[in-house]
Amino acid sequence: MGKLSNLDRSVLATISIILAVISFLAINIFANSTLRGVEADLTEERLFTLSDGTRDILSELKEPIRVKMFVSRRLLELNPGHATYADRIRELLERYVDLSDGKVKLELYSPEPFTDEEDLAVSYGLQGIPLDNTGELGYFGLVATNSVDDLEKIVYLSPERESFLEYDLTKLIYKMANNKKPLIGLLTGLPMMGGPRGGQPWGVVDQIREFFDVTSLSPTDRQIADNIDALLIVHPKTVSEELQYAIDQFAMAGKPVVMFVDMNSEIDVAMSRGNPEAGRSSLENLLNGWGVDLVDGKVLGDLEAARRVNVNLRGQTAVADYVVWLSMLPKHMKSDDAITADLKRLTFASAGILKSVDGKGTTLTPLVTSSEKSMEIDVSKVRTSPDVIGMFRDFEPSGERKIIAARVEGRPASAFPDGRPAPVGNIEPLPEAEHLAKATADARIVVVADTDMLHEQFWAESRQLFGQTFNVPFANNADFVVNTLENLAGGTALMSLRARTAALRPFTYVDNVRKDAESLFRDKEQELAAQIESVQKQLADVLNRNQAGGEIVVGPEDKARAEQYRREIVRLRKELRDVQFELRKDIEDLDALLKFLNIAAIPLLLGLVALVWLIVGRMRRSRRFRVREA
């Protein structure tokens, strides 16, 4: 075989490059036209895969639902991030159309200034976004309608809620497909509905209202209306005995009761202005009758689940683990219960502890428990001015898991064995009704030993956008409440979907290293700080021991002693700085290692692989040419 000339090789190389470019373009065109719907989700949490809840809702649609997507072209031109987000929303909605077998009908609108489409967007109440100083507005929102002209909308599709996109879209479809909502009776000793002076309802109430109708019950009520489908009881206080009886009979009839009680409601304490009775929930007699005990005078501490908070340490801001503010991960939740199976994070604040009561015909099935690094802490230590670092330093793990939330299962006896209590005062007795001495069906009761978890300051960050305030959750607290109500009331449509909204990936190994380091050095730090304070006091005593005519008089011995104290203070401060450095050393070393692995190690590894591949390729080509020449 003759040798190839340099010209032949050059022509062959050019032709190869041209064919490679043509093949690349052809493959891309083919893939874009035939594989458009093929996707691969490689994220650990499957964040870009449609949930079973979405698929079930779409497959069960009985009537057509029109989804109108309004996106101004100029808005996308000015904001490339919005353009990418708009493409994702459109592609996701097209997937909804396919999964619903055409029941979801997608309509796309591009509202430009002074057009009919802009007038339509304004008529639906979509939020206009200023594009420039001329007053031109852009629109980026959704409107859904059904066959009976019900309407739901998202006035602005904020990119900040991208991780909640599937939830928001599916909720829109779900609300259009389900016109009748169950009615929840809310009995609470907290201003969850907004307060007497027009305050805003709590964020959790807004989320409940998306799926249920809510009516308020008063502690002085005597009975529960027949049309109430489930009870939500939060931090009950001074509830009339007749209403307690009505609640008991509601539960004995097998109807859903969700009860949030607390030994130290921080929200209630903050609002009470020093009232010593504040913070503690009532209805112990009902709980005990159903087989549940809220441990008296104790709150739960958990070293493993403690949240990091800022504290004032000797006039400076420090960060420490607050062992009664807890962040519970899936390992703390019941994995095979529909309420908690898909939740990623729940946060609690000075939660109580639940225990079962024997002989009541019920069992307590935990939904959320502490780790084994838990401890019962006296409520007096957290009620006012808690010593965050002191509680961390003095923590002694019990080695037991404590119950925070649980189902009550079984058929309990009534907490009122003698029947309806007599009315107080000159009140006309209620009509006689059959007394249920024992539950007629399996109990549908869930008890949670914390009420603060419902307030948005413990589970969401508040954001302002175009004059509107909305919450961006960092925990699934509100999802837990809605999941519980849905599960007990017989529906589970959006449970798996809501749980996907929190995509936090805590560095548990890093946290454990940090906590071990703090446990090791915090005692030494406290000891040195106390020594410094003592020496400073002794120095002040020396300098102020004798005064004459308003001037400080210090003798030679006192001067020498003062100088010795100053040197001791300098030495102790240096030792304290060394201890504080050691406190951070392990975590900083680990942080540096992680940065190296993420920033340098992987590129270096890829570069090394490429270099080896190049060397091997050259060696093979060189060997082939030598064989041909031979």
Secondary structure, 3 states (H helix, E strand, C coil): CCCCCHHHHHHHHHHHHHHHHHHHHHHHHHHHHHCCCCCCCCCCCCCCCCCHHHHHHHHCCCCCEEEEEEECHHHHHHCHHHHHHHHHHHHHHHHHHHHCCCCEEEEEECCCCCCHHHHHHHHCCCCEEECCCCCCEEEEEEEEECCCCCEEEECCCCHHHHHHHHHHHHHHHHHHHCCCCCEEEEEECCCCCCCCCCCCCCHHHHHHHCCCEEEEECCCCCCCCCCCCEEEEECCCCCCHHHHHHHHHHHHCCCCEEEECCCCCHHHHHHHCCCCCCCCCCCHHHHHHCCEEECCCEEEEECCCEEEEEEEECCEEEEEEEEEEEEECHHHECCCCCCCCCCCCEEEECCCCEEECCCCCEEEEEEEECCCCEEEEECHHHHCCCCHHHHHHCCCCCCCCCEEEEEEEECCECCCCCCCCCCCCCCCCCCCCCCCCECCCCCCEEEECCCHHHCHHHCEEEEEECCEEEEEECCCHHHHHHHHHHHHHCCCCCHHHHHHHCCCCCCHHHHHHHHHHHHHHHHHHHHHHHHHHHHHHHHHHHHCCCEECCEECCCHHHHHHHHHHHHHHHHHHHHHHHHHHHHHHHHHHHHHHHHHHHHHHHHHHHHHHHHHHHHHHHHHHHHHHHHHHC
